[in-house]
Amino acid sequence: MAGFYKGMFFPLMTSGALNSVVFAVYGEYMRQLQAQCKTERERQQSWPKHVLLAGSVAGVTQVFLGCPIEVVKVRLQTLRYIGRPWRCLMDIHRIEGLSGIYRGITPMMFRDVLPYGIYMLVYEYMLGIEERLHRVKRDRLSSGSGGLVVSSPYEASLIAMAGAMAGIISWMFIVPFDVIKTVMQSETDPTVHKNMLHCCRTLVERHGWRSLFRGSFMVIARAAPVNSITFLGYEWCLGQCHKFFGNADKTSYWS
């Protein structure tokens, strides 16, 4: 059973901090964009564009902070390295340099930057539809900075559904980039895959175009529960922070 959880420790220790930074970047950039609008009408009209842009900026943060974590995880899971995660990271830097730690960053950019903007846009859009249909928008507005107060199973189900839809839709179109990223990061010889396009051509020539979609079912099946729980935790924690610390700025820039 331990084999199914190889490489889990390093992401487990870092994912909380990484998600905190990513959501903070998204929230702060979103507030800055919305604050530039002079009227409420302009703010509402620019909202989808701002969500997409703020999500993409958060995706850039995700790439540069998450790439070393992904490299270590992949090396441990594919048995390219036997040992502790921190030792793995230091050995990669010692042997392969900084380029080894950031191997596969190009497909990660394609996987995470614009798709992360779409991910946040789908989530906010789906949540907005559900809030309008079920008349719970007042709960989100009352929390100050967009955090929906998860005070009932009913409200939690809305967030979980929106998160699941966001995860599924965003992952449906980026699986090939994730496959290429994983293949590049698992390879310890930097001369094998010169770049993303070279890796893609090699995979298609050797294994056919279907190789670019290997693991699609598992990735998409994982997306629904993982993203539901992620957004539930995010919205609940945000609501609790507003309750505990109080909200000095009562203006919501997300709604």
Beta strands, then each sheet from edge to edge (+ up, - down):
end
